[in-house]
Structure formats: structure tokens, C-alpha cells
Amino acid sequence: MKSLSLKTLEKSLELLRCFSEEKPAWGVREIAKELDMSHTIVHRILATFEQFGYLRQNPENKKYELGLEFLQIAQKVKARIQPGDVLVPVMKGLSEQTGESVFLSWLDGLEGVYVEIVESSHVLKYSVTVGRRFPLYAGSIGRVMMAHLPEDKQEEIISRGLNPLTSRTIVNPEVLRQQLQMIRKNGWAYSAGEYNEGVAGLHMPLFDKNGKILGSLGIAGPDHRLAEEKVPELLDHLMKARDEIQQLLNDYSFRYL
């Protein structure tokens, strides 16, 4: 049998969960009704939380809202958590689902940088090192970022020269511009053999809270395993992982560079 103090603690934590973006303020009677608790107990719990700064009472409508103490706690948690602590587990799940290596890349100026990598369990796999830079015009990993850059930045990249990295690298400026338009429309990019011979990739963009391109998430592997006809199936897994990574980026405001 649970002690009275433990039951009170559980009720107190349940009460805190009532505060949300949809309903950030609550009155005593509202919470009492919502949780089927007595007004006296609810008032006592709210007053205690207010005393320690976890809640504050609006002097105008007398409703309670979350206090600044939670902000201080959140800052301490964010300071302790490193990007990889929360992002890599999602990437590992994507690698297990697709069987391929997963790459998280960041935009740095007019180049891309590998910042987190989860390698495939296959003996034959595509491997690179964290910190390696790559051009944005060649292959899906960079082009999915380039497609969401302002047009003047795209043209600056093109003006610097489209050097062939393989026989399949797109070096025609007009063809590249068409590819960028298609990627913006589709929301993803696929390539095979453009950056490395025999390697295919499928990537999606990541944005900051202002909607500016931040980086990309994707998979890459031998082109015989990651053939274009498999894109619809792989895209479903990638989209779910991308959405989860995007939410984590929004929540924690991580920066690698």
C-alpha cells in the first residue's frame, strides 16, 4: 500500500502535466475537476509549487502558470546533453531499418560537413570520417542543402566551378539548376555514383527554427543495395527519422559549428 506522502507526490506530478502549450494556465477549480481532486488538496499543492517558484499565480485572473524555476532546470539539462546523446539513437534506428549507413551533415558556409555517422552493419558499406567536408553540388547529401540556399548562394557555388568527382557528377549548370528546383519541390534528393563511384544516397533537409537550411539527414551505401526503385520504401523510414531529428533540433537548438 502506498503511503500518503507518495500518493500526494504522484498527484502533484500529475497536476504539473496539466500545464501545456494548449492550456498554459489553470484555476484551482479547473484542475480539481480535471483530476477529480478536492479543491483543498489542489490549492495546497499549487501554493507549495508557487512558494518554490515552480508555479506563479497571475494577479489578474488568479490562474496558475509555470514558473521560472522550470526554465532554470531546463537550461541545466540542456547544458548537460550533447547533440549525439539524443540524435544518434534515432540515427541508429534508421540504420537498423534500412541496413545502410546514416549521415547527419551540417552546412558550413558553402560546404557541407559530416557531424554524426552511424555505420551499417554490412561488411560492404560506405564509410567516411566525422569532420570531413564535401561540396554541395555533387551528390544528394550536399545538393539537398544547396537546393534550399538563396539563389545568389547557389549561383556563387556554380560560379566557382562544377568539377567532376566521378563520371556521373553533374557539371552542367542548367541541369544542376533543374535538379535543385526538383529537390525543393520533392523535399528529398537521391543520387547514384555522383560523389563516389558505386555509392548511392538518399537525403532530406534539416532547418533551423527560422526555416533556414541547417543540414541534412540521409543514408548511403552500395548502389546495388540502394537502387532508385527502393527509394519509396526507404523514404518512408527516412522521413520518420528526419521528423524526429528535426523536432529534437527545434527543442534543444543544437549547433555543431
ABEGO torsion letter per residue (X at the ends): XBBAAAAAAAAAAAAAAABBAABABBBAAAAAAAAGBBAAAAAAAAAAAAAAGABBBBAAAGBBBBBAAAAAAAAAAAAABBAAAAAAAAAAAAAAAAGBBBBBBBBBEABBBBABBBBBABABBBBBBBGBBBBAABEAAAAAAAAABBAAAAAAAAAAEBBBABAABBABAAAAAAAAAAAAAAGBBBBBGAABBGBBBBBBBBBBAAGBBABBBBBBBBAAABBAAAAAAAAAAAAAAAAAAAAAAAAAGBBAX
